[in-house]
Amino acid sequence: MADQLLATVQDTFEGQIDFEGQRQAEYLTTGLLATAGAIAFIVGYVLQDIYLSLLTGLGGTALTFLVVVPPWPYFNRNPLDWLAAGDATSGVGIEVEGKKIT
């Protein structure tokens, strides 16, 4: 029972994202953190309250974490078709110093 629950949780949190999804996650992270930092600075400057500025920055960081860290299906829209393990070396026909390697 516990093993099944653990396997379900691992499958949920170990989702796959493709290379395009990684690029999008990087852009989202940069944009959201920069926006949160700018908003936190403006709030702190206008209200002259460093505590509120830090809370705003922390909230923006938490929001960024929730948007980027889970493997949302959006990040796996362009999966790659990998070669099967047996197909990697069969029939490739690599030549090294004039000798064919199979």
DSSP file with accessible surface (Angstrom, degrees, kcal/mol):
  #  RESIDUE AA STRUCTURE BP1 BP2  ACC     N-H-->O    O-->H-N    N-H-->O    O-->H-N    TCO  KAPPA ALPHA  PHI   PSI    X-CA   Y-CA   Z-CA
    1    1 A M     >        0   0  184      0, 0.0     4,-2.0     0, 0.0     5,-0.1   0.000 360.0 360.0 360.0 -50.1    0.0    0.0    0.0
    2    2 A A  H  >  +     0   0   74      1,-0.2     4,-2.7     2,-0.2     5,-0.2   0.869 360.0  53.7 -67.4 -35.1    2.7    2.5    1.0
    3    3 A D  H  > S+     0   0  134      2,-0.2     4,-2.5     1,-0.2    -1,-0.2   0.890 108.6  49.1 -66.2 -38.6    4.8    1.4   -2.0
    4    4 A Q  H  > S+     0   0  139      2,-0.2     4,-2.3     1,-0.2    -2,-0.2   0.911 112.0  48.4 -65.7 -41.4    2.0    2.1   -4.4
    5    5 A L  H  X S+     0   0  117     -4,-2.0     4,-2.5     2,-0.2    -2,-0.2   0.927 112.4  48.5 -63.8 -43.5    1.4    5.5   -2.8
    6    6 A L  H  X S+     0   0   95     -4,-2.7     4,-2.6     1,-0.2    -2,-0.2   0.909 110.9  50.7 -63.4 -41.3    5.1    6.3   -3.0
    7    7 A A  H  X S+     0   0   42     -4,-2.5     4,-2.4     2,-0.2    -1,-0.2   0.903 110.4  49.9 -63.7 -39.6    5.2    5.2   -6.7
    8    8 A T  H  X S+     0   0   83     -4,-2.3     4,-1.9     2,-0.2    -2,-0.2   0.926 111.8  47.5 -64.7 -44.3    2.2    7.4   -7.5
    9    9 A V  H  X S+     0   0   64     -4,-2.5     4,-2.4     1,-0.2     5,-0.2   0.921 112.2  50.0 -63.7 -42.4    3.7   10.4   -5.8
   10   10 A Q  H  X S+     0   0   87     -4,-2.6     4,-1.9     1,-0.2    -2,-0.2   0.912 109.8  50.4 -64.0 -42.5    7.1    9.8   -7.6
   11   11 A D  H  < S+     0   0  124     -4,-2.4    -1,-0.2     1,-0.2    -2,-0.2   0.878 111.6  49.9 -61.9 -35.7    5.3    9.5  -11.0
   12   12 A T  H >< S+     0   0   88     -4,-1.9     3,-0.5    -5,-0.2    -2,-0.2   0.931 119.0  34.7 -68.4 -44.8    3.5   12.8  -10.3
   13   13 A F  H 3< S+     0   0  148     -4,-2.4    -2,-0.2     1,-0.2    -1,-0.2   0.593 110.7  61.6 -92.1  -9.9    6.5   14.8   -9.3
   14   14 A E  T 3< S+     0   0  123     -4,-1.9    -1,-0.2    -5,-0.2    -2,-0.1  -0.112  74.3 152.2-104.8  37.1    9.1   13.2  -11.6
   15   15 A G    <   -     0   0   34     -3,-0.5     2,-0.3     1,-0.1    57,-0.1  -0.199  43.7-114.2 -64.2 158.2    7.3   14.3  -14.8
   16   16 A Q        -     0   0  144     55,-0.1     2,-0.4    60,-0.1    -1,-0.1  -0.722  26.0-170.7 -97.6 143.5    9.2   14.8  -17.9
   17   17 A I        -     0   0   53     -2,-0.3    59,-0.2    59,-0.1     2,-0.1  -0.969  18.7-130.7-126.8 149.3    9.7   18.1  -19.7
   18   18 A D     >  -     0   0   12     57,-1.8     4,-2.0    -2,-0.4     5,-0.1  -0.264  32.7 -94.5 -90.5-179.9   11.3   18.5  -23.2
   19   19 A F  H  > S+     0   0  121     59,-0.3     4,-2.0     1,-0.2     5,-0.1   0.884 126.3  51.1 -65.0 -38.2   14.0   20.8  -24.3
   20   20 A E  H  > S+     0   0   65     58,-0.3     4,-2.4     1,-0.2    -1,-0.2   0.899 109.2  52.0 -64.8 -38.8   11.5   23.4  -25.5
   21   21 A G  H  > S+     0   0    0     54,-0.4     4,-2.6     1,-0.2    -2,-0.2   0.872 106.7  53.5 -64.8 -35.3    9.8   23.2  -22.1
   22   22 A Q  H  X S+     0   0   98     -4,-2.0     4,-2.2     2,-0.2    -1,-0.2   0.910 109.0  49.0 -65.0 -39.9   13.1   23.8  -20.4
   23   23 A R  H  X S+     0   0  101     -4,-2.0     4,-2.4     2,-0.2    -2,-0.2   0.932 112.5  47.5 -64.4 -43.7   13.6   27.0  -22.5
   24   24 A Q  H  X S+     0   0   44     -4,-2.4     4,-2.7     1,-0.2    -2,-0.2   0.899 110.8  51.9 -64.7 -39.6   10.1   28.2  -21.7
   25   25 A A  H  X S+     0   0   12     -4,-2.6     4,-2.5     2,-0.2    -1,-0.2   0.896 109.4  50.3 -64.1 -38.8   10.6   27.5  -18.0
   26   26 A E  H  X S+     0   0  122     -4,-2.2     4,-2.5     2,-0.2    -2,-0.2   0.932 111.9  46.6 -65.2 -44.6   13.9   29.4  -18.0
   27   27 A Y  H  X S+     0   0  141     -4,-2.4     4,-2.7     1,-0.2     5,-0.2   0.910 113.1  49.8 -63.7 -41.3   12.2   32.4  -19.7
   28   28 A L  H  X S+     0   0   62     -4,-2.7     4,-3.0     2,-0.2     5,-0.3   0.919 110.9  49.9 -61.8 -44.3    9.3   32.3  -17.3
   29   29 A T  H  X S+     0   0   42     -4,-2.5     4,-2.4    -5,-0.2     5,-0.3   0.948 113.3  45.3 -60.3 -48.6   11.6   32.1  -14.3
   30   30 A T  H  X S+     0   0   88     -4,-2.5     4,-2.2     1,-0.2     5,-0.2   0.939 116.9  44.6 -62.1 -46.7   13.7   35.1  -15.5
   31   31 A G  H  X S+     0   0   34     -4,-2.7     4,-2.5    -5,-0.2    -2,-0.2   0.924 115.3  45.9 -65.4 -45.4   10.6   37.2  -16.4
   32   32 A L  H  X S+     0   0   48     -4,-3.0     4,-2.8    -5,-0.2     5,-0.2   0.910 114.8  46.7 -67.9 -41.0    8.6   36.4  -13.2
   33   33 A L  H  X S+     0   0   72     -4,-2.4     4,-2.5    -5,-0.3    -1,-0.2   0.899 113.4  48.9 -68.7 -37.6   11.6   37.0  -10.8
   34   34 A A  H  X S+     0   0   63     -4,-2.2     4,-2.4    -5,-0.3    -2,-0.2   0.929 113.9  46.6 -66.0 -41.6   12.5   40.3  -12.6
   35   35 A T  H  X S+     0   0   80     -4,-2.5     4,-2.8    -5,-0.2     5,-0.2   0.927 113.1  48.7 -65.3 -44.4    8.9   41.5  -12.4
   36   36 A A  H  X S+     0   0   13     -4,-2.8     4,-2.7     1,-0.2    -1,-0.2   0.903 111.8  50.0 -62.9 -40.4    8.6   40.4   -8.8
   37   37 A G  H  X S+     0   0   39     -4,-2.5     4,-2.3     2,-0.2    -1,-0.2   0.913 111.8  47.3 -64.3 -42.0   11.9   42.2   -7.9
   38   38 A A  H  X S+     0   0   51     -4,-2.4     4,-2.6     2,-0.2    -2,-0.2   0.929 113.8  47.1 -65.7 -43.5   10.8   45.4   -9.7
   39   39 A I  H  X S+     0   0   84     -4,-2.8     4,-2.9     1,-0.2     5,-0.2   0.922 112.0  50.9 -64.3 -42.2    7.4   45.4   -8.0
   40   40 A A  H  X S+     0   0    7     -4,-2.7     4,-2.5    -5,-0.2    -1,-0.2   0.909 111.3  48.5 -62.1 -41.2    9.0   44.7   -4.6
   41   41 A F  H  X S+     0   0  137     -4,-2.3     4,-2.6     2,-0.2    -2,-0.2   0.938 113.0  46.8 -64.0 -45.6   11.4   47.6   -5.1
   42   42 A I  H  X S+     0   0   99     -4,-2.6     4,-3.0     2,-0.2     5,-0.3   0.928 113.3  48.5 -63.9 -44.1    8.6   50.0   -6.1
   43   43 A V  H  X S+     0   0   40     -4,-2.9     4,-2.4     1,-0.2     6,-0.3   0.937 114.3  46.4 -61.1 -46.3    6.4   48.9   -3.2
   44   44 A G  H  X>S+     0   0   12     -4,-2.5     5,-1.0    -5,-0.2     4,-1.0   0.890 115.3  46.2 -64.3 -38.0    9.3   49.3   -0.7
   45   45 A Y  H  <5S+     0   0  157     -4,-2.6    -2,-0.2    -5,-0.2    -1,-0.2   0.930 115.4  44.2 -70.8 -45.5   10.3   52.7   -2.1
   46   46 A V  H  <5S+     0   0  102     -4,-3.0    -2,-0.2     1,-0.2    -3,-0.2   0.928 124.8  33.3 -67.4 -44.2    6.8   54.2   -2.3
   47   47 A L  H  <5S-     0   0  105     -4,-2.4    -1,-0.2    -5,-0.3    -2,-0.2   0.535  99.0-133.8 -90.0  -5.9    5.7   53.0    1.1
   48   48 A Q  T  <5 +     0   0  150     -4,-1.0     2,-0.4    -5,-0.2    -3,-0.2   0.919  62.9 130.2  52.4  48.9    9.2   53.3    2.7
   49   49 A D     >< -     0   0   67     -5,-1.0     4,-1.7    -6,-0.3    -1,-0.2  -0.906  39.6-174.3-137.9 105.4    8.8   49.8    4.2
   50   50 A I  H  > S+     0   0  123     -2,-0.4     4,-2.6     2,-0.2     5,-0.2   0.851  87.0  57.9 -68.9 -33.7   11.6   47.3    3.8
   51   51 A Y  H  > S+     0   0  156      2,-0.2     4,-2.3     1,-0.2    -1,-0.2   0.937 108.2  45.1 -63.0 -45.2    9.5   44.5    5.5
   52   52 A L  H  > S+     0   0   60      2,-0.2     4,-2.4     1,-0.2    -1,-0.2   0.879 111.4  54.4 -66.8 -35.0    6.7   44.9    3.0
   53   53 A S  H  X S+     0   0   20     -4,-1.7     4,-2.3     2,-0.2    -2,-0.2   0.928 109.7  46.7 -63.3 -44.1    9.3   45.0    0.2
   54   54 A L  H  X S+     0   0  115     -4,-2.6     4,-2.5     2,-0.2    -2,-0.2   0.900 111.7  50.8 -65.7 -40.1   10.8   41.7    1.3
   55   55 A L  H  X S+     0   0   78     -4,-2.3     4,-2.5     2,-0.2    -1,-0.2   0.897 109.8  50.4 -64.5 -39.3    7.4   40.1    1.7
   56   56 A T  H  X S+     0   0   41     -4,-2.4     4,-2.3     2,-0.2    -2,-0.2   0.927 112.1  47.3 -64.7 -43.0    6.4   41.2   -1.8
   57   57 A G  H  X S+     0   0   18     -4,-2.3     4,-2.2     2,-0.2    -2,-0.2   0.902 112.1  50.1 -64.7 -39.4    9.7   39.7   -3.2
   58   58 A L  H  X S+     0   0  114     -4,-2.5     4,-2.5     2,-0.2    -2,-0.2   0.905 109.7  51.1 -66.0 -40.1    9.1   36.5   -1.3
   59   59 A G  H  X S+     0   0   41     -4,-2.5     4,-2.4     2,-0.2    -2,-0.2   0.911 110.2  49.3 -63.3 -41.1    5.6   36.2   -2.6
   60   60 A G  H  X S+     0   0   13     -4,-2.3     4,-2.4     2,-0.2    -2,-0.2   0.890 110.8  50.2 -65.5 -37.0    6.9   36.7   -6.2
   61   61 A T  H  X S+     0   0   73     -4,-2.2     4,-2.4     2,-0.2    -2,-0.2   0.914 110.8  49.0 -66.9 -41.6    9.5   34.0   -5.6
   62   62 A A  H  X S+     0   0   51     -4,-2.5     4,-2.3     2,-0.2    -2,-0.2   0.911 111.0  50.3 -64.5 -40.9    6.9   31.6   -4.3
   63   63 A L  H  X S+     0   0   96     -4,-2.4     4,-1.9     2,-0.2    -2,-0.2   0.931 110.2  50.0 -62.5 -43.3    4.6   32.3   -7.3
   64   64 A T  H  X S+     0   0    9     -4,-2.4     4,-2.5     1,-0.2     5,-0.4   0.914 109.2  52.6 -61.2 -41.4    7.6   31.7   -9.6
   65   65 A F  H  X S+     0   0  122     -4,-2.4     4,-2.0     1,-0.2    -1,-0.2   0.931 110.2  47.4 -59.4 -45.7    8.3   28.4   -7.8
   66   66 A L  H  < S+     0   0  106     -4,-2.3    -1,-0.2     1,-0.2    -2,-0.2   0.823 115.6  45.3 -68.4 -29.4    4.7   27.3   -8.2
   67   67 A V  H  < S+     0   0   49     -4,-1.9     5,-0.2    -5,-0.2    -2,-0.2   0.884 125.3  26.7 -80.4 -36.6    4.6   28.2  -11.9
   68   68 A V  H  < S+     0   0   25     -4,-2.5     4,-0.2    -5,-0.2    -3,-0.2   0.859 109.9  59.4-101.2 -38.2    8.0   26.7  -12.9
   69   69 A V  S  < S+     0   0   86     -4,-2.0    -3,-0.1    -5,-0.4    -2,-0.1   0.925  85.4  77.0 -71.4 -45.7    8.9   23.8  -10.7
   70   70 A P  S    S-     0   0   34      0, 0.0     2,-2.3     0, 0.0   -57,-0.1  -0.374  91.7-114.3 -63.5 143.9    6.1   21.3  -11.1
   71   71 A P        -     0   0   35      0, 0.0   -55,-0.1     0, 0.0    -2,-0.1  -0.450  42.3-169.4 -78.6  72.9    6.3   19.4  -14.4
   72   72 A W    >   -     0   0  125     -2,-2.3     3,-1.9    -5,-0.2     4,-0.2  -0.293  32.6-118.3 -60.6 147.0    3.2   20.9  -15.9
   73   73 A P  G >  S+     0   0  110      0, 0.0     3,-1.9     0, 0.0    -1,-0.1   0.786 111.1  72.8 -58.9 -23.6    2.0   19.2  -19.2
   74   74 A Y  G >  S+     0   0  100      1,-0.3     3,-0.6     2,-0.1    -2,-0.1   0.814  91.2  57.1 -58.7 -31.0    2.6   22.5  -20.9
   75   75 A F  G <  S+     0   0    5     -3,-1.9   -57,-1.8     1,-0.2   -54,-0.4   0.426 103.0  54.9 -82.6   0.1    6.3   22.0  -20.6
   76   76 A N  G <   +     0   0   61     -3,-1.9    -1,-0.2   -59,-0.2    -2,-0.1  -0.220  65.4 117.2-126.3  45.4    6.1   18.7  -22.5
   77   77 A R  S <  S+     0   0  168     -3,-0.6    -1,-0.1     1,-0.2    -2,-0.1   0.667  79.3  43.0 -84.6 -18.9    4.4   19.7  -25.7
   78   78 A N  S    S+     0   0   93     -3,-0.2   -58,-0.3     2,-0.0   -59,-0.3  -0.484  77.5 178.1-125.8  62.9    7.4   18.8  -28.0
   79   79 A P        -     0   0   80      0, 0.0     2,-0.3     0, 0.0    -3,-0.0  -0.302  25.7-123.3 -69.1 151.4    8.7   15.4  -26.8
   80   80 A L        -     0   0   86      1,-0.0     2,-0.9     0, 0.0    -2,-0.0  -0.702  12.8-126.8 -92.8 146.1   11.6   13.8  -28.6
   81   81 A D        -     0   0  161     -2,-0.3     2,-0.2     0, 0.0    -1,-0.0  -0.829  31.7-157.8 -91.5 106.7   11.5   10.3  -30.1
   82   82 A W        -     0   0  198     -2,-0.9     2,-0.1     1,-0.1     3,-0.1  -0.505  21.0-104.6 -83.4 152.6   14.5    8.6  -28.6
   83   83 A L        -     0   0  136     -2,-0.2    -1,-0.1     1,-0.1     5,-0.1  -0.474  38.9-107.1 -71.1 147.0   16.0    5.5  -30.2
   84   84 A A    >>  -     0   0   54     -2,-0.1     4,-0.8     1,-0.1     3,-0.5  -0.367  31.1-110.1 -69.4 157.7   15.4    2.2  -28.6
   85   85 A A  G >4 S+     0   0   98      1,-0.3     3,-0.6     2,-0.2     4,-0.4   0.885 118.2  47.8 -60.6 -39.0   18.3    0.7  -26.8
   86   86 A G  G 3> S+     0   0   53      1,-0.2     4,-0.8     2,-0.1     3,-0.4   0.779 107.3  57.2 -73.7 -23.7   18.8   -2.1  -29.3
   87   87 A D  G <4 S+     0   0   96     -3,-0.5    -1,-0.2     1,-0.2    -2,-0.2   0.630  85.1  81.9 -82.4 -11.9   18.6    0.3  -32.3
   88   88 A A  T << S+     0   0   54     -4,-0.8    -1,-0.2    -3,-0.6    -2,-0.1   0.853 108.5  16.9 -67.4 -33.5   21.5    2.4  -31.1
   89   89 A T  T >4 S+     0   0  105     -3,-0.4     3,-0.9    -4,-0.4     2,-0.4   0.593  97.5 104.0-115.7 -12.5   24.3    0.2  -32.5
   90   90 A S  T 3< S-     0   0   73     -4,-0.8    12,-0.0     1,-0.2    -4,-0.0  -0.588  98.0  -9.5 -81.0 124.6   22.6   -2.1  -35.0
   91   91 A G  T 3  S+     0   0   81     -2,-0.4    -1,-0.2     1,-0.1    11,-0.1   0.692  88.3 129.2  71.8  21.5   23.2   -1.3  -38.6
   92   92 A V    <   -     0   0   78     -3,-0.9    -2,-0.1     2,-0.0    10,-0.1   0.919  52.5-151.2 -75.5 -41.7   24.8    2.1  -38.0
   93   93 A G        -     0   0   29      8,-0.4     2,-0.3    -4,-0.3     9,-0.2   0.944  19.9-177.5  72.4  50.8   27.8    1.3  -40.2
   94   94 A I  E     -A  101   0A  93      7,-1.1     7,-3.7     6,-0.0     2,-0.5  -0.617  12.2-151.1 -82.1 137.6   30.4    3.5  -38.5
   95   95 A E  E     -A  100   0A 139     -2,-0.3     2,-0.5     5,-0.2     5,-0.2  -0.935  13.6-177.4-113.6 129.0   33.9    3.6  -40.1
   96   96 A V  E >  S-A   99   0A  73      3,-2.7     3,-1.9    -2,-0.5    -2,-0.0  -0.981  76.2 -19.3-125.4 117.3   37.0    4.2  -38.1
   97   97 A E  T 3  S-     0   0  188     -2,-0.5    -1,-0.1     1,-0.3     3,-0.1   0.896 128.4 -51.8  53.1  41.0   40.3    4.3  -39.9
   98   98 A G  T 3  S+     0   0   67      1,-0.2     2,-0.5    -3,-0.0    -1,-0.3   0.418 115.1 114.4  82.6  -2.6   38.8    2.5  -42.9
   99   99 A K  E <   -A   96   0A 157     -3,-1.9    -3,-2.7     2,-0.0     2,-0.4  -0.879  64.6-129.8-104.2 132.8   37.4   -0.4  -40.8
  100  100 A K  E     -A   95   0A 145     -2,-0.5     2,-0.5    -5,-0.2    -5,-0.2  -0.672  19.1-157.0 -83.2 128.7   33.6   -0.8  -40.5
  101  101 A I  E      A   94   0A  90     -7,-3.7    -7,-1.1    -2,-0.4    -8,-0.4  -0.897 360.0 360.0-107.4 128.3   32.3   -1.2  -37.0
  102  102 A T              0   0  139     -2,-0.5   -12,-0.1    -9,-0.2   -13,-0.0  -0.786 360.0 360.0-113.3 360.0   29.0   -2.9  -36.5
